[in-house]
Amino acid sequence: MAGGHHHKTYTGPIPVHAPPRLYRYSSIVLGASMWFWIFYRLKNDGPVLFGYRHPWEGHHGSSHDEHKKEDGSHH
C-alpha cells in the first residue's frame, strides 16, 4: 500500500508558548492603525461607495475654482 497507517497516540495538549512582547504590541499598533485607516477612508469615500453621491460631485479642490471664467464656464 502507498500510504501506510501510522497511529500516533495523543498524550495531551500541544505546548504553546506565549509570543514575545514585541509581537504582541506591534500587532496591537498595526491592527489599530489599520482600522483607523479604514474608518478614515470610509468617512471620505463612504457616500460614493454606498451610492449616495457620484465621484465627480462635491470636488473640494481650490485649483480648479481659480481657472473658472467670469461667466461660470470651465476653461
mmJSON file of the N, C-alpha and C atoms, coordinates in Angstrom:
{"data_MODEL":{"atom_site":{
"group_PDB":["ATOM","ATOM","ATOM","ATOM","ATOM","ATOM","ATOM","ATOM","ATOM","ATOM","ATOM","ATOM","ATOM","ATOM","ATOM","ATOM","ATOM","ATOM","ATOM","ATOM","ATOM","ATOM","ATOM","ATOM","ATOM","ATOM","ATOM","ATOM","ATOM","ATOM","ATOM","ATOM","ATOM","ATOM","ATOM","ATOM","ATOM","ATOM","ATOM","ATOM","ATOM","ATOM","ATOM","ATOM","ATOM","ATOM","ATOM","ATOM","ATOM","ATOM","ATOM","ATOM","ATOM","ATOM","ATOM","ATOM","ATOM","ATOM","ATOM","ATOM","ATOM","ATOM","ATOM","ATOM","ATOM","ATOM","ATOM","ATOM","ATOM","ATOM","ATOM","ATOM","ATOM","ATOM","ATOM","ATOM","ATOM","ATOM","ATOM","ATOM","ATOM","ATOM","ATOM","ATOM","ATOM","ATOM","ATOM","ATOM","ATOM","ATOM","ATOM","ATOM","ATOM","ATOM","ATOM","ATOM","ATOM","ATOM","ATOM","ATOM","ATOM","ATOM","ATOM","ATOM","ATOM","ATOM","ATOM","ATOM","ATOM","ATOM","ATOM","ATOM","ATOM","ATOM","ATOM","ATOM","ATOM","ATOM","ATOM","ATOM","ATOM","ATOM","ATOM","ATOM","ATOM","ATOM","ATOM","ATOM","ATOM","ATOM","ATOM","ATOM","ATOM","ATOM","ATOM","ATOM","ATOM","ATOM","ATOM","ATOM","ATOM","ATOM","ATOM","ATOM","ATOM","ATOM","ATOM","ATOM","ATOM","ATOM","ATOM","ATOM","ATOM","ATOM","ATOM","ATOM","ATOM","ATOM","ATOM","ATOM","ATOM","ATOM","ATOM","ATOM","ATOM","ATOM","ATOM","ATOM","ATOM","ATOM","ATOM","ATOM","ATOM","ATOM","ATOM","ATOM","ATOM","ATOM","ATOM","ATOM","ATOM","ATOM","ATOM","ATOM","ATOM","ATOM","ATOM","ATOM","ATOM","ATOM","ATOM","ATOM","ATOM","ATOM","ATOM","ATOM","ATOM","ATOM","ATOM","ATOM","ATOM","ATOM","ATOM","ATOM","ATOM","ATOM","ATOM","ATOM","ATOM","ATOM","ATOM","ATOM","ATOM","ATOM","ATOM","ATOM","ATOM","ATOM","ATOM","ATOM","ATOM","ATOM","ATOM","ATOM","ATOM"],
"id":[1,2,3,4,5,6,7,8,9,10,11,12,13,14,15,16,17,18,19,20,21,22,23,24,25,26,27,28,29,30,31,32,33,34,35,36,37,38,39,40,41,42,43,44,45,46,47,48,49,50,51,52,53,54,55,56,57,58,59,60,61,62,63,64,65,66,67,68,69,70,71,72,73,74,75,76,77,78,79,80,81,82,83,84,85,86,87,88,89,90,91,92,93,94,95,96,97,98,99,100,101,102,103,104,105,106,107,108,109,110,111,112,113,114,115,116,117,118,119,120,121,122,123,124,125,126,127,128,129,130,131,132,133,134,135,136,137,138,139,140,141,142,143,144,145,146,147,148,149,150,151,152,153,154,155,156,157,158,159,160,161,162,163,164,165,166,167,168,169,170,171,172,173,174,175,176,177,178,179,180,181,182,183,184,185,186,187,188,189,190,191,192,193,194,195,196,197,198,199,200,201,202,203,204,205,206,207,208,209,210,211,212,213,214,215,216,217,218,219,220,221,222,223,224,225],
"type_symbol":["N","C","C","N","C","C","N","C","C","N","C","C","N","C","C","N","C","C","N","C","C","N","C","C","N","C","C","N","C","C","N","C","C","N","C","C","N","C","C","N","C","C","N","C","C","N","C","C","N","C","C","N","C","C","N","C","C","N","C","C","N","C","C","N","C","C","N","C","C","N","C","C","N","C","C","N","C","C","N","C","C","N","C","C","N","C","C","N","C","C","N","C","C","N","C","C","N","C","C","N","C","C","N","C","C","N","C","C","N","C","C","N","C","C","N","C","C","N","C","C","N","C","C","N","C","C","N","C","C","N","C","C","N","C","C","N","C","C","N","C","C","N","C","C","N","C","C","N","C","C","N","C","C","N","C","C","N","C","C","N","C","C","N","C","C","N","C","C","N","C","C","N","C","C","N","C","C","N","C","C","N","C","C","N","C","C","N","C","C","N","C","C","N","C","C","N","C","C","N","C","C","N","C","C","N","C","C","N","C","C","N","C","C","N","C","C","N","C","C","N","C","C","N","C","C"],
"label_atom_id":["N","CA","C","N","CA","C","N","CA","C","N","CA","C","N","CA","C","N","CA","C","N","CA","C","N","CA","C","N","CA","C","N","CA","C","N","CA","C","N","CA","C","N","CA","C","N","CA","C","N","CA","C","N","CA","C","N","CA","C","N","CA","C","N","CA","C","N","CA","C","N","CA","C","N","CA","C","N","CA","C","N","CA","C","N","CA","C","N","CA","C","N","CA","C","N","CA","C","N","CA","C","N","CA","C","N","CA","C","N","CA","C","N","CA","C","N","CA","C","N","CA","C","N","CA","C","N","CA","C","N","CA","C","N","CA","C","N","CA","C","N","CA","C","N","CA","C","N","CA","C","N","CA","C","N","CA","C","N","CA","C","N","CA","C","N","CA","C","N","CA","C","N","CA","C","N","CA","C","N","CA","C","N","CA","C","N","CA","C","N","CA","C","N","CA","C","N","CA","C","N","CA","C","N","CA","C","N","CA","C","N","CA","C","N","CA","C","N","CA","C","N","CA","C","N","CA","C","N","CA","C","N","CA","C","N","CA","C","N","CA","C","N","CA","C","N","CA","C","N","CA","C","N","CA","C","N","CA","C","N","CA","C"],
"label_alt_id":[null,null,null,null,null,null,null,null,null,null,null,null,null,null,null,null,null,null,null,null,null,null,null,null,null,null,null,null,null,null,null,null,null,null,null,null,null,null,null,null,null,null,null,null,null,null,null,null,null,null,null,null,null,null,null,null,null,null,null,null,null,null,null,null,null,null,null,null,null,null,null,null,null,null,null,null,null,null,null,null,null,null,null,null,null,null,null,null,null,null,null,null,null,null,null,null,null,null,null,null,null,null,null,null,null,null,null,null,null,null,null,null,null,null,null,null,null,null,null,null,null,null,null,null,null,null,null,null,null,null,null,null,null,null,null,null,null,null,null,null,null,null,null,null,null,null,null,null,null,null,null,null,null,null,null,null,null,null,null,null,null,null,null,null,null,null,null,null,null,null,null,null,null,null,null,null,null,null,null,null,null,null,null,null,null,null,null,null,null,null,null,null,null,null,null,null,null,null,null,null,null,null,null,null,null,null,null,null,null,null,null,null,null,null,null,null,null,null,null,null,null,null,null,null,null],
"label_comp_id":["MET","MET","MET","ALA","ALA","ALA","GLY","GLY","GLY","GLY","GLY","GLY","HIS","HIS","HIS","HIS","HIS","HIS","HIS","HIS","HIS","LYS","LYS","LYS","THR","THR","THR","TYR","TYR","TYR","THR","THR","THR","GLY","GLY","GLY","PRO","PRO","PRO","ILE","ILE","ILE","PRO","PRO","PRO","VAL","VAL","VAL","HIS","HIS","HIS","ALA","ALA","ALA","PRO","PRO","PRO","PRO","PRO","PRO","ARG","ARG","ARG","LEU","LEU","LEU","TYR","TYR","TYR","ARG","ARG","ARG","TYR","TYR","TYR","SER","SER","SER","SER","SER","SER","ILE","ILE","ILE","VAL","VAL","VAL","LEU","LEU","LEU","GLY","GLY","GLY","ALA","ALA","ALA","SER","SER","SER","MET","MET","MET","TRP","TRP","TRP","PHE","PHE","PHE","TRP","TRP","TRP","ILE","ILE","ILE","PHE","PHE","PHE","TYR","TYR","TYR","ARG","ARG","ARG","LEU","LEU","LEU","LYS","LYS","LYS","ASN","ASN","ASN","ASP","ASP","ASP","GLY","GLY","GLY","PRO","PRO","PRO","VAL","VAL","VAL","LEU","LEU","LEU","PHE","PHE","PHE","GLY","GLY","GLY","TYR","TYR","TYR","ARG","ARG","ARG","HIS","HIS","HIS","PRO","PRO","PRO","TRP","TRP","TRP","GLU","GLU","GLU","GLY","GLY","GLY","HIS","HIS","HIS","HIS","HIS","HIS","GLY","GLY","GLY","SER","SER","SER","SER","SER","SER","HIS","HIS","HIS","ASP","ASP","ASP","GLU","GLU","GLU","HIS","HIS","HIS","LYS","LYS","LYS","LYS","LYS","LYS","GLU","GLU","GLU","ASP","ASP","ASP","GLY","GLY","GLY","SER","SER","SER","HIS","HIS","HIS","HIS","HIS","HIS"],
"label_asym_id":["A","A","A","A","A","A","A","A","A","A","A","A","A","A","A","A","A","A","A","A","A","A","A","A","A","A","A","A","A","A","A","A","A","A","A","A","A","A","A","A","A","A","A","A","A","A","A","A","A","A","A","A","A","A","A","A","A","A","A","A","A","A","A","A","A","A","A","A","A","A","A","A","A","A","A","A","A","A","A","A","A","A","A","A","A","A","A","A","A","A","A","A","A","A","A","A","A","A","A","A","A","A","A","A","A","A","A","A","A","A","A","A","A","A","A","A","A","A","A","A","A","A","A","A","A","A","A","A","A","A","A","A","A","A","A","A","A","A","A","A","A","A","A","A","A","A","A","A","A","A","A","A","A","A","A","A","A","A","A","A","A","A","A","A","A","A","A","A","A","A","A","A","A","A","A","A","A","A","A","A","A","A","A","A","A","A","A","A","A","A","A","A","A","A","A","A","A","A","A","A","A","A","A","A","A","A","A","A","A","A","A","A","A","A","A","A","A","A","A","A","A","A","A","A","A"],
"label_entity_id":["1","1","1","1","1","1","1","1","1","1","1","1","1","1","1","1","1","1","1","1","1","1","1","1","1","1","1","1","1","1","1","1","1","1","1","1","1","1","1","1","1","1","1","1","1","1","1","1","1","1","1","1","1","1","1","1","1","1","1","1","1","1","1","1","1","1","1","1","1","1","1","1","1","1","1","1","1","1","1","1","1","1","1","1","1","1","1","1","1","1","1","1","1","1","1","1","1","1","1","1","1","1","1","1","1","1","1","1","1","1","1","1","1","1","1","1","1","1","1","1","1","1","1","1","1","1","1","1","1","1","1","1","1","1","1","1","1","1","1","1","1","1","1","1","1","1","1","1","1","1","1","1","1","1","1","1","1","1","1","1","1","1","1","1","1","1","1","1","1","1","1","1","1","1","1","1","1","1","1","1","1","1","1","1","1","1","1","1","1","1","1","1","1","1","1","1","1","1","1","1","1","1","1","1","1","1","1","1","1","1","1","1","1","1","1","1","1","1","1","1","1","1","1","1","1"],
"label_seq_id":[1,1,1,2,2,2,3,3,3,4,4,4,5,5,5,6,6,6,7,7,7,8,8,8,9,9,9,10,10,10,11,11,11,12,12,12,13,13,13,14,14,14,15,15,15,16,16,16,17,17,17,18,18,18,19,19,19,20,20,20,21,21,21,22,22,22,23,23,23,24,24,24,25,25,25,26,26,26,27,27,27,28,28,28,29,29,29,30,30,30,31,31,31,32,32,32,33,33,33,34,34,34,35,35,35,36,36,36,37,37,37,38,38,38,39,39,39,40,40,40,41,41,41,42,42,42,43,43,43,44,44,44,45,45,45,46,46,46,47,47,47,48,48,48,49,49,49,50,50,50,51,51,51,52,52,52,53,53,53,54,54,54,55,55,55,56,56,56,57,57,57,58,58,58,59,59,59,60,60,60,61,61,61,62,62,62,63,63,63,64,64,64,65,65,65,66,66,66,67,67,67,68,68,68,69,69,69,70,70,70,71,71,71,72,72,72,73,73,73,74,74,74,75,75,75],
"pdbx_PDB_ins_code":[null,null,null,null,null,null,null,null,null,null,null,null,null,null,null,null,null,null,null,null,null,null,null,null,null,null,null,null,null,null,null,null,null,null,null,null,null,null,null,null,null,null,null,null,null,null,null,null,null,null,null,null,null,null,null,null,null,null,null,null,null,null,null,null,null,null,null,null,null,null,null,null,null,null,null,null,null,null,null,null,null,null,null,null,null,null,null,null,null,null,null,null,null,null,null,null,null,null,null,null,null,null,null,null,null,null,null,null,null,null,null,null,null,null,null,null,null,null,null,null,null,null,null,null,null,null,null,null,null,null,null,null,null,null,null,null,null,null,null,null,null,null,null,null,null,null,null,null,null,null,null,null,null,null,null,null,null,null,null,null,null,null,null,null,null,null,null,null,null,null,null,null,null,null,null,null,null,null,null,null,null,null,null,null,null,null,null,null,null,null,null,null,null,null,null,null,null,null,null,null,null,null,null,null,null,null,null,null,null,null,null,null,null,null,null,null,null,null,null,null,null,null,null,null,null],
"Cartn_x":[0.816,0.0,0.874,0.316,1.095,1.355,0.322,0.48,0.91,0.346,0.621,-0.073,-0.456,-1.167,-0.273,0.063,0.856,-0.066,-0.314,-1.186,-0.333,-0.65,0.042,-0.916,-0.399,-1.254,-1.221,-2.367,-2.495,-2.227,-1.191,-0.781,-1.175,-1.683,-2.064,-2.061,-2.274,-2.32,-0.958,-1.031,0.19,0.762,2.039,2.607,2.71,2.009,2.032,2.684,3.717,4.444,3.863,3.956,3.467,4.361,3.772,4.588,5.385,6.482,7.255,6.437,6.797,6.074,6.108,7.208,7.308,6.232,5.985,4.961,3.564,3.321,2.001,1.71,2.634,2.381,2.405,3.264,3.273,1.998,1.439,0.18,-0.965,-0.946,-1.979,-1.869,-0.653,-0.447,-0.814,-0.376,-0.691,-2.176,-2.803,-4.238,-5.043,-4.673,-5.379,-5.184,-3.966,-3.731,-4.49,-4.638,-5.427,-6.874,-7.479,-8.877,-9.063,-8.089,-8.185,-8.152,-7.303,-7.229,-8.528,-9.093,-10.347,-11.46,-11.568,-12.617,-12.368,-11.113,-10.795,-11.221,-10.899,-11.288,-12.803,-13.461,-14.907,-15.562,-14.967,-15.502,-15.406,-14.325,-14.123,-14.818,-14.817,-15.324,-16.617,-17.157,-18.343,-19.558,-19.89,-21.07,-20.956,-19.772,-19.578,-19.683,-19.118,-19.132,-20.558,-21.397,-22.755,-23.764,-23.321,-24.188,-24.976,-24.608,-25.305,-24.807,-23.651,-23.052,-22.219,-22.157,-21.298,-19.867,-18.868,-17.48,-17.117,-17.775,-17.414,-18.155,-19.077,-19.78,-19.004,-19.077,-18.506,-17.0,-16.368,-14.916,-14.531,-13.655,-13.328,-11.982,-11.434,-10.133,-10.235,-9.272,-9.312,-8.62,-7.763,-7.042,-7.982,-9.04,-9.985,-10.866,-11.183,-12.028,-11.321,-10.009,-9.263,-9.286,-9.483,-9.433,-10.783,-11.828,-13.138,-13.165,-13.903,-14.029,-15.114,-15.217,-16.181,-17.615,-17.905,-19.274,-19.662,-18.74,-19.058,-18.69,-18.204,-17.838,-16.421,-16.136,-14.791,-13.877,-12.637,-11.552,-11.903],
"Cartn_y":[-1.165,0.0,1.248,2.315,3.528,4.292,4.519,5.446,4.791,3.702,3.109,3.897,3.237,3.893,3.949,5.165,5.354,5.947,5.2,5.68,6.353,7.64,8.347,8.475,8.292,8.418,9.856,10.344,11.697,11.676,12.392,12.332,13.569,14.606,15.794,17.02,18.152,19.384,19.727,20.397,20.825,22.016,22.006,23.142,24.378,25.428,26.677,27.728,28.33,29.335,30.708,31.575,32.943,33.699,34.54,35.303,36.388,36.805,37.889,39.187,40.059,41.32,42.183,42.167,42.966,42.568,41.273,40.808,41.191,41.071,41.423,42.906,43.776,45.209,45.716,45.159,45.591,45.143,44.0,43.578,44.48,44.955,45.883,47.206,47.722,49.01,48.894,47.851,47.69,47.441,46.672,46.432,47.704,48.502,49.763,50.738,50.83,51.751,51.297,49.995,49.503,49.955,49.802,50.187,51.694,52.47,53.926,54.323,53.663,53.966,53.589,52.44,52.019,53.014,53.443,54.393,55.766,56.169,57.438,57.41,56.337,56.231,56.106,55.428,55.313,56.677,57.49,58.835,59.658,59.525,60.309,59.708,58.4,57.758,56.988,56.987,56.214,56.571,57.876,58.212,57.732,57.789,57.305,55.786,55.131,53.674,53.131,53.804,53.328,53.936,54.757,55.27,56.513,57.214,58.435,59.652,59.552,60.673,60.114,60.86,60.464,60.903,60.199,60.564,61.958,62.426,63.726,64.881,64.588,65.64,66.027,67.282,67.74,67.796,68.096,68.221,69.491,69.364,70.496,71.115,70.851,71.408,72.884,73.668,75.104,75.439,74.578,74.885,74.917,74.108,74.075,75.319,75.846,77.028,78.283,78.33,79.511,79.669,78.573,78.616,78.866,79.071,79.34,80.736,80.861,82.159,82.98,84.229,85.134,84.653,84.036,83.629,82.305,81.678,80.465,79.18,79.265,78.051,77.644,76.382,75.871,76.131,76.396,76.533,77.535],
"Cartn_z":[0.0,0.0,0.0,-0.546,-0.74,0.541,1.333,2.444,3.74,4.057,5.357,6.458,7.49,8.574,9.796,10.167,11.378,12.425,13.459,14.513,15.575,15.808,16.872,18.046,19.195,20.368,20.849,21.261,21.756,23.243,23.636,25.037,25.833,25.201,25.953,25.064,25.675,24.875,24.273,23.175,22.494,23.251,23.554,24.293,23.392,23.776,23.022,23.9,23.397,24.156,23.888,24.859,24.707,23.722,22.873,21.933,22.656,22.079,22.697,22.761,23.689,23.871,22.623,21.911,20.686,19.69,19.535,18.599,19.065,20.36,20.878,20.689,21.075,20.997,19.559,18.736,17.338,16.624,16.998,16.38,16.808,18.043,18.505,17.763,17.622,16.937,15.462,14.806,13.388,13.162,14.024,13.898,14.114,15.112,15.364,14.21,13.689,12.568,11.322,11.128,10.006,10.137,11.321,11.5,11.413,11.934,11.793,10.327,9.548,8.118,7.41,7.743,7.12,7.435,8.692,9.055,8.446,8.307,7.663,6.188,5.494,4.083,3.947,4.884,4.842,5.053,5.92,6.136,4.857,4.12,2.905,1.686,1.548,0.344,0.566,1.775,2.086,1.253,1.112,0.306,-1.145,-1.708,-3.072,-3.106,-2.114,-2.061,-1.941,-1.148,-0.928,-1.891,-2.828,-3.866,-3.502,-2.439,-2.059,-2.83,-3.439,-4.161,-5.307,-6.407,-7.511,-7.231,-7.773,-7.5,-8.004,-9.035,-9.599,-8.924,-8.015,-7.287,-6.036,-5.69,-4.435,-4.412,-5.531,-5.568,-4.819,-3.843,-2.987,-3.313,-4.465,-4.806,-5.158,-4.704,-4.975,-6.291,-6.796,-8.023,-9.218,-9.177,-10.285,-10.268,-9.102,-8.989,-9.485,-9.381,-9.812,-11.324,-12.045,-13.504,-14.127,-13.329,-13.895,-14.498,-15.589,-16.24,-15.549,-15.937,-15.345,-15.556,-16.706,-16.995,-16.34,-15.603,-14.872,-15.59,-16.817,-17.536,-17.168,-17.383,-17.102,-18.295,-18.036,-19.012,-20.05],
"occupancy":[1.0,1.0,1.0,1.0,1.0,1.0,1.0,1.0,1.0,1.0,1.0,1.0,1.0,1.0,1.0,1.0,1.0,1.0,1.0,1.0,1.0,1.0,1.0,1.0,1.0,1.0,1.0,1.0,1.0,1.0,1.0,1.0,1.0,1.0,1.0,1.0,1.0,1.0,1.0,1.0,1.0,1.0,1.0,1.0,1.0,1.0,1.0,1.0,1.0,1.0,1.0,1.0,1.0,1.0,1.0,1.0,1.0,1.0,1.0,1.0,1.0,1.0,1.0,1.0,1.0,1.0,1.0,1.0,1.0,1.0,1.0,1.0,1.0,1.0,1.0,1.0,1.0,1.0,1.0,1.0,1.0,1.0,1.0,1.0,1.0,1.0,1.0,1.0,1.0,1.0,1.0,1.0,1.0,1.0,1.0,1.0,1.0,1.0,1.0,1.0,1.0,1.0,1.0,1.0,1.0,1.0,1.0,1.0,1.0,1.0,1.0,1.0,1.0,1.0,1.0,1.0,1.0,1.0,1.0,1.0,1.0,1.0,1.0,1.0,1.0,1.0,1.0,1.0,1.0,1.0,1.0,1.0,1.0,1.0,1.0,1.0,1.0,1.0,1.0,1.0,1.0,1.0,1.0,1.0,1.0,1.0,1.0,1.0,1.0,1.0,1.0,1.0,1.0,1.0,1.0,1.0,1.0,1.0,1.0,1.0,1.0,1.0,1.0,1.0,1.0,1.0,1.0,1.0,1.0,1.0,1.0,1.0,1.0,1.0,1.0,1.0,1.0,1.0,1.0,1.0,1.0,1.0,1.0,1.0,1.0,1.0,1.0,1.0,1.0,1.0,1.0,1.0,1.0,1.0,1.0,1.0,1.0,1.0,1.0,1.0,1.0,1.0,1.0,1.0,1.0,1.0,1.0,1.0,1.0,1.0,1.0,1.0,1.0,1.0,1.0,1.0,1.0,1.0,1.0,1.0,1.0,1.0,1.0,1.0,1.0],
"B_iso_or_equiv":[0.0,0.0,0.0,0.0,0.0,0.0,0.0,0.0,0.0,0.0,0.0,0.0,0.0,0.0,0.0,0.0,0.0,0.0,0.0,0.0,0.0,0.0,0.0,0.0,0.0,0.0,0.0,0.0,0.0,0.0,0.0,0.0,0.0,0.0,0.0,0.0,0.0,0.0,0.0,0.0,0.0,0.0,0.0,0.0,0.0,0.0,0.0,0.0,0.0,0.0,0.0,0.0,0.0,0.0,0.0,0.0,0.0,0.0,0.0,0.0,0.0,0.0,0.0,0.0,0.0,0.0,0.0,0.0,0.0,0.0,0.0,0.0,0.0,0.0,0.0,0.0,0.0,0.0,0.0,0.0,0.0,0.0,0.0,0.0,0.0,0.0,0.0,0.0,0.0,0.0,0.0,0.0,0.0,0.0,0.0,0.0,0.0,0.0,0.0,0.0,0.0,0.0,0.0,0.0,0.0,0.0,0.0,0.0,0.0,0.0,0.0,0.0,0.0,0.0,0.0,0.0,0.0,0.0,0.0,0.0,0.0,0.0,0.0,0.0,0.0,0.0,0.0,0.0,0.0,0.0,0.0,0.0,0.0,0.0,0.0,0.0,0.0,0.0,0.0,0.0,0.0,0.0,0.0,0.0,0.0,0.0,0.0,0.0,0.0,0.0,0.0,0.0,0.0,0.0,0.0,0.0,0.0,0.0,0.0,0.0,0.0,0.0,0.0,0.0,0.0,0.0,0.0,0.0,0.0,0.0,0.0,0.0,0.0,0.0,0.0,0.0,0.0,0.0,0.0,0.0,0.0,0.0,0.0,0.0,0.0,0.0,0.0,0.0,0.0,0.0,0.0,0.0,0.0,0.0,0.0,0.0,0.0,0.0,0.0,0.0,0.0,0.0,0.0,0.0,0.0,0.0,0.0,0.0,0.0,0.0,0.0,0.0,0.0,0.0,0.0,0.0,0.0,0.0,0.0,0.0,0.0,0.0,0.0,0.0,0.0],
"pdbx_formal_charge":[null,null,null,null,null,null,null,null,null,null,null,null,null,null,null,null,null,null,null,null,null,null,null,null,null,null,null,null,null,null,null,null,null,null,null,null,null,null,null,null,null,null,null,null,null,null,null,null,null,null,null,null,null,null,null,null,null,null,null,null,null,null,null,null,null,null,null,null,null,null,null,null,null,null,null,null,null,null,null,null,null,null,null,null,null,null,null,null,null,null,null,null,null,null,null,null,null,null,null,null,null,null,null,null,null,null,null,null,null,null,null,null,null,null,null,null,null,null,null,null,null,null,null,null,null,null,null,null,null,null,null,null,null,null,null,null,null,null,null,null,null,null,null,null,null,null,null,null,null,null,null,null,null,null,null,null,null,null,null,null,null,null,null,null,null,null,null,null,null,null,null,null,null,null,null,null,null,null,null,null,null,null,null,null,null,null,null,null,null,null,null,null,null,null,null,null,null,null,null,null,null,null,null,null,null,null,null,null,null,null,null,null,null,null,null,null,null,null,null,null,null,null,null,null,null],
"auth_seq_id":[1,1,1,2,2,2,3,3,3,4,4,4,5,5,5,6,6,6,7,7,7,8,8,8,9,9,9,10,10,10,11,11,11,12,12,12,13,13,13,14,14,14,15,15,15,16,16,16,17,17,17,18,18,18,19,19,19,20,20,20,21,21,21,22,22,22,23,23,23,24,24,24,25,25,25,26,26,26,27,27,27,28,28,28,29,29,29,30,30,30,31,31,31,32,32,32,33,33,33,34,34,34,35,35,35,36,36,36,37,37,37,38,38,38,39,39,39,40,40,40,41,41,41,42,42,42,43,43,43,44,44,44,45,45,45,46,46,46,47,47,47,48,48,48,49,49,49,50,50,50,51,51,51,52,52,52,53,53,53,54,54,54,55,55,55,56,56,56,57,57,57,58,58,58,59,59,59,60,60,60,61,61,61,62,62,62,63,63,63,64,64,64,65,65,65,66,66,66,67,67,67,68,68,68,69,69,69,70,70,70,71,71,71,72,72,72,73,73,73,74,74,74,75,75,75],
"auth_comp_id":["MET","MET","MET","ALA","ALA","ALA","GLY","GLY","GLY","GLY","GLY","GLY","HIS","HIS","HIS","HIS","HIS","HIS","HIS","HIS","HIS","LYS","LYS","LYS","THR","THR","THR","TYR","TYR","TYR","THR","THR","THR","GLY","GLY","GLY","PRO","PRO","PRO","ILE","ILE","ILE","PRO","PRO","PRO","VAL","VAL","VAL","HIS","HIS","HIS","ALA","ALA","ALA","PRO","PRO","PRO","PRO","PRO","PRO","ARG","ARG","ARG","LEU","LEU","LEU","TYR","TYR","TYR","ARG","ARG","ARG","TYR","TYR","TYR","SER","SER","SER","SER","SER","SER","ILE","ILE","ILE","VAL","VAL","VAL","LEU","LEU","LEU","GLY","GLY","GLY","ALA","ALA","ALA","SER","SER","SER","MET","MET","MET","TRP","TRP","TRP","PHE","PHE","PHE","TRP","TRP","TRP","ILE","ILE","ILE","PHE","PHE","PHE","TYR","TYR","TYR","ARG","ARG","ARG","LEU","LEU","LEU","LYS","LYS","LYS","ASN","ASN","ASN","ASP","ASP","ASP","GLY","GLY","GLY","PRO","PRO","PRO","VAL","VAL","VAL","LEU","LEU","LEU","PHE","PHE","PHE","GLY","GLY","GLY","TYR","TYR","TYR","ARG","ARG","ARG","HIS","HIS","HIS","PRO","PRO","PRO","TRP","TRP","TRP","GLU","GLU","GLU","GLY","GLY","GLY","HIS","HIS","HIS","HIS","HIS","HIS","GLY","GLY","GLY","SER","SER","SER","SER","SER","SER","HIS","HIS","HIS","ASP","ASP","ASP","GLU","GLU","GLU","HIS","HIS","HIS","LYS","LYS","LYS","LYS","LYS","LYS","GLU","GLU","GLU","ASP","ASP","ASP","GLY","GLY","GLY","SER","SER","SER","HIS","HIS","HIS","HIS","HIS","HIS"],
"auth_asym_id":["A","A","A","A","A","A","A","A","A","A","A","A","A","A","A","A","A","A","A","A","A","A","A","A","A","A","A","A","A","A","A","A","A","A","A","A","A","A","A","A","A","A","A","A","A","A","A","A","A","A","A","A","A","A","A","A","A","A","A","A","A","A","A","A","A","A","A","A","A","A","A","A","A","A","A","A","A","A","A","A","A","A","A","A","A","A","A","A","A","A","A","A","A","A","A","A","A","A","A","A","A","A","A","A","A","A","A","A","A","A","A","A","A","A","A","A","A","A","A","A","A","A","A","A","A","A","A","A","A","A","A","A","A","A","A","A","A","A","A","A","A","A","A","A","A","A","A","A","A","A","A","A","A","A","A","A","A","A","A","A","A","A","A","A","A","A","A","A","A","A","A","A","A","A","A","A","A","A","A","A","A","A","A","A","A","A","A","A","A","A","A","A","A","A","A","A","A","A","A","A","A","A","A","A","A","A","A","A","A","A","A","A","A","A","A","A","A","A","A","A","A","A","A","A","A"],
"auth_atom_id":["N","CA","C","N","CA","C","N","CA","C","N","CA","C","N","CA","C","N","CA","C","N","CA","C","N","CA","C","N","CA","C","N","CA","C","N","CA","C","N","CA","C","N","CA","C","N","CA","C","N","CA","C","N","CA","C","N","CA","C","N","CA","C","N","CA","C","N","CA","C","N","CA","C","N","CA","C","N","CA","C","N","CA","C","N","CA","C","N","CA","C","N","CA","C","N","CA","C","N","CA","C","N","CA","C","N","CA","C","N","CA","C","N","CA","C","N","CA","C","N","CA","C","N","CA","C","N","CA","C","N","CA","C","N","CA","C","N","CA","C","N","CA","C","N","CA","C","N","CA","C","N","CA","C","N","CA","C","N","CA","C","N","CA","C","N","CA","C","N","CA","C","N","CA","C","N","CA","C","N","CA","C","N","CA","C","N","CA","C","N","CA","C","N","CA","C","N","CA","C","N","CA","C","N","CA","C","N","CA","C","N","CA","C","N","CA","C","N","CA","C","N","CA","C","N","CA","C","N","CA","C","N","CA","C","N","CA","C","N","CA","C","N","CA","C","N","CA","C","N","CA","C","N","CA","C","N","CA","C","N","CA","C"],
"pdbx_PDB_model_num":[1,1,1,1,1,1,1,1,1,1,1,1,1,1,1,1,1,1,1,1,1,1,1,1,1,1,1,1,1,1,1,1,1,1,1,1,1,1,1,1,1,1,1,1,1,1,1,1,1,1,1,1,1,1,1,1,1,1,1,1,1,1,1,1,1,1,1,1,1,1,1,1,1,1,1,1,1,1,1,1,1,1,1,1,1,1,1,1,1,1,1,1,1,1,1,1,1,1,1,1,1,1,1,1,1,1,1,1,1,1,1,1,1,1,1,1,1,1,1,1,1,1,1,1,1,1,1,1,1,1,1,1,1,1,1,1,1,1,1,1,1,1,1,1,1,1,1,1,1,1,1,1,1,1,1,1,1,1,1,1,1,1,1,1,1,1,1,1,1,1,1,1,1,1,1,1,1,1,1,1,1,1,1,1,1,1,1,1,1,1,1,1,1,1,1,1,1,1,1,1,1,1,1,1,1,1,1,1,1,1,1,1,1,1,1,1,1,1,1,1,1,1,1,1,1]
}}}
